[in-house]
Amino acid sequence: MKPMHGNGGAAAPARPAPFQPVAEQAQVEAYSSEIRQLARERNAIILAHNYQLPEVQDVADFVGDSLGLSLEAQKSGAERIIFCGVHFMAEAAKILNPEKRVFLPHIAAGCSLADSISPESLEDWMERYPHHTVMTYINSSAEVKALSYICCTSANAVSVARSLPSDKILFTPDRNLGQWVAHQVPEKEFAIYDGVCPTHDVLRGANVKKTRDEHPDCVIIAHPECRQDVLELADEICSTAAMLEKVALYPETKTFLVATENGIVHQMRKRYPDKEFILADGCIGCRLHCPYMKVTDLSHVLRALEEEVFEINVPGDVADGARQALERMMAVPRD
């Protein structure tokens, strides 16, 4: 690759040593500098989900939730998207940015929730509930989106459900999110698929209570992918992007319990350095850890830029169907 800076007749600077899982700050800075330089040369935008490793978040041009990142890419003049997240997110970015090349830095970055539903299993549920409108969480494959009438995110799921003319909704694939939406929209009849995000579903109310008792003046912020017994304890229930905004509603509160994947705490601590953020599992976030979100490190980001590995493409007919479901969602006004 090209040297970062001109240095006359001197040899080009050596590439950073192989990236280590627990890297020294100097190595993080070396990789980050190489990545930023190469991204400029390749006209690439780097997107990182809130659950990514801190150093991956810090090298990104934008950090946020999956849909928000794809929309940021639409605004960009970049030719390439390096999506530091999981497979369904990179797919959605390609669907919404068909003219751009999209790369997933680590091929093993999957999603257990998205894998819990296949096109075949959705078709089976559609046969069981033929009069229900299919509303699918964005955490799903392009093929599943293409079979769905409309998509939703955790931020807009309630608004989307209320907007549908149908009184009967088949909600897929997240059971916990579906049950939470059904409680907010009691005027509709829901059939709810039985998938879950293991990272959120593993958290129990008993653990949250124990952690809360140790911090009695805290505010609890939870993601709606959590179980009902956890959500009943929460002061705020919202998406990852909204979590960052909710903290500002409590200026006098010093301690927050966070019931979602541990990566979000990095952004919280950067934005609110005077606050304390504690993972709600009482285990330093060891249960609230998504292995798929953490497989991508800086060496994978650099390789994606250098070698253009793991390009994401979606067949045209699938992309067209999925895009319709996403565009219907984006047309729904927020409550």
N, C-alpha and C positions, 0 to 999 in steps of 0.2 A: 504494500500500500504506500501511498505518497507520504513523505515526511510532513510533520505538522508545520514546521517553520523552515524557511530557507536558511542554510548554514554554510554558504559558500561551497568550498570543495570538500568539506568534511563529510564523513559517512552519515547516512540517515540514522536517526535515533532508533535504538532497538525497540522492538515491540515489547509491551509489558509482559512480564512473566505469566505463565498460566494462572488464570484467576482461581483463587482459593475460596472455599465456602465462607470462611471467616477471614476476610481480607484486611490487611493493614490499610490505613487511610491513604498512604502514599500510592498503593496499588489501585485503590478505588479511584483516586484522582487521575492516575495515568490512563486507566481504561476510559474514564469519563471524558477526558480530553480527546482521546483518539475517536471516541464515538461521536462527539459533537463536531469534530472536524470533518469526519467522513460523511456525517449526515448533511452537512452544508454542501460538500462536494457532490453528493448523490441526489440533492434536492429531495431529501427524505424528512418526514415528520415522525417523531417518536412519541407514541402514546403509551401511557402506563395506567393500569387500573389501580384503584386505591389499596388493593390487597397485595400488590407486588412488593418485593424486597425494597427496603428504604433506598439503597443506592440506585436501584432501577427507577424508582419514582423520581429521584433527584436528577437523573440524567435526561428525563423526558421533557418534551416541549409542553405537554399537557398531562395532568393527572386528574382522574375522575372516575365516573361510573361508565358502564359499557356504551350506552346510547350517547351520552354526552360527548364521549371521545370520538365516536364516529361522526357526530355532527361538527365537531371541531375540525376534523379532517376535511369535511365538505367546504369549510371556509378557507382552507389552506390552498395555496398554489403548488404544494408539494406533489411530485410525481410518484413518490413511494411512501407507503405507510408501514412503519415498524410497530406492530401492535403487541405490546408487552401485557399480555392477559391470557385468556384461554381461547380455545378453538372457536366456540360459537361467537365470541366477540369479534375475532378477526373476520369471520364469515359475514357478520352484520356490517362491518366496515366495508367489505368488498361489495356487498349488495347495495349499500348507500353511496358508494364511491366507485362505480363500475369502471371509470376511466383511469383509475389509479391502480398501481401494483401494491398488493398487500402481503406482508410477510409476518409470520408467527415465529419468533426467535427460537422457540423450543417445540419440537414436534409432539412431545409428550404432554403438553399443557392442555389437558382435557377438562371435563367437568362432570362430576358424578351425577349432578342434577340433570344436566342436558342428556346424559347417557341413560337416564332412567326412563326416557320415553323415545320410542322409535316411530317412524311413520306407520309401521304395521300395528303397533299397540295403540296409536292414536286412532287409526281407522277402526280398530276393534271397539274402542270406546264410542266412536261416532255412530257405529251401528247400534250400540246399546242405548244411546241417547240421541235418536235421529232428529228430535225437535229442538235440540239445544244448539246455541251459537258457540262456536269454538273460540275461546279467548286464551291465548298462549303467552306465558311469561317469556320475556326475551331470552332467558337462560335456556335456550333450546336450539336444536340444529336447524339449518336452513330448510331441510326437507320437512320438518315438523311445522315450521312457520308457514311454509307454502301450503300446507293442508288446512291452516287455520284462517278464520275470518279476520281476526284482529290480534295484534300483539299488545303487551303492556310491559311496563317496568314496575319495580317496587314503588317508585315515586308516583306513578299515575294510574295504578291498577284500579283504585276506587273510582276515579273519574271515568276510566274506560268502561268499567262495568255499568255505571249509571248511564252512560251515553248510548248503550246498545238498545235498539228498539225491541229486541227479544226479551221476554221475561224469564227465559231459561238459558242458563250459561253452563257450558262445559269448560271448566277451568283446568288448564294444564301448565306445567307438570308438577308444580310445587304445592303440596298438600297444606303446609302451614300458611303460606301466603294466601292460598285460596280460601282457607277457613277464616283468616283475618278479614279478607275482602268481603266474604259472605256476611260477616258480622256487621260490617259497615253499610252493606246494601241489603237489608233484610227484605226489601220489597221484591227481590228476585229469587228465583229458585236455582240453586247451584248443584251441579254434579262435579265433584272434585277428584282429579286424578291422584294417584297415591305415590308420587315421587317426593323426594326431599333432598335438601342440601345437607350432607352428613356433618359438615362443619358447624352449621347452625342447629341442626336437630339433636346433636349430642348434648347441647347445653340444657340443663334442668333448672327448674325454679328453685330447688333446694340449694344448689350451688350459688345462685344469684342472691338468695336470702342470706346465706352465710357471709358472702362478700359484703352485702349491704350492711349487715349487722356490725361488721368491722369498720364501716365508714358511714355512720348514721346520717350525716349531713349531705350525702351524695345525691346526684341526679342520675337516674338510670336511662340510658338511650339504647334502644334495641332495634334490630332489623326485623321486618315482618316475616322473614324466613325462619325465625325462631318459633319454638313451640308455644302453645297457648299459655302454659303455666309461667313461662318467662315473660310473655307480653303483658300478662296481668300485673306484673310487678313494675313495668316500665313507666317512666314519666313521659317519654317521647318514643314514638314508634315511627320509623322513617327509613328512607334509603340511605346509602352511604354518603352520597353528595349532600343530602339534607342534614345528616348528622353534624357536618362541619358548621352548618348555619345555626342549628339548634343550640349549640353551646353559647352563642352570643345572647340567647334569650335569658340566660341565667348569670348576669354579671357578678352577683354576690356569691355564687357557688364556686367553691375551689376544687371539688372532687367529682369526677364523673365516672360511672361504671359503664363500660362499653360492651354491648352484647352483639358482637359481629366478629368477623375475621380480624385477626390481630393487626394486619397491615394498615388499617385505617388510622391507628393510633399515631403513626409517624406524621401524617398530615395534621392531625389534631394538635400534636405537640409543637409543630412548626408554627401553626396559626395562633395558638394560645399558649405561649411558653410559661405563663403565670398560673396555668391550671394543671391539675393532676388527673391523668387518665389511667384507669385501672381496668383490665380485662375482667368481665363479669364472671368468668369461670373460677376465679380465685386461684388460678394455677399459672400465673404469668403468661396466660394466653396459650398454654400448651394444648388445650383441647380446641381452642378457637384458631386452628391453624389449617389452612387448605394446602395440601402438598402440591396440588397442581399449580396454584398461584405462586408457589415459591420455587418452582423448578428453573425459572428463567433468571440467570444472573448476567452480569455485564459482559462476560465472554460470549454469551449467546447473542446478545444485542449487537456486539461488534461483528460477529460472524455473519449475522443476517445482513448487515450493511456491506461487508466485504464480499461475501460469496452469494448473496441473494438466495439463501436457502429457505425452504419451507414456504414457498409462495402459495397463497390461498386463492383458489378459483372456485366458483359456484356455477353449475350448469345453468344455461340461460333460462330454461323453463322453470327451474327451481327458484332462481333468483327473481324472476318476474313475480311468481306467486308470493314469495316471502316479502318482496318489496311492497306489494299491495297491502299485506297485513301490517307492515311497519308504517306505511304512509297513512293508513286508516287511523292507526294509533296516534300519529303525530298531528293529525287534524283535530283531535279531541281537545277542547279547551280544558284547562285545569280548573278544578273546583275552587 
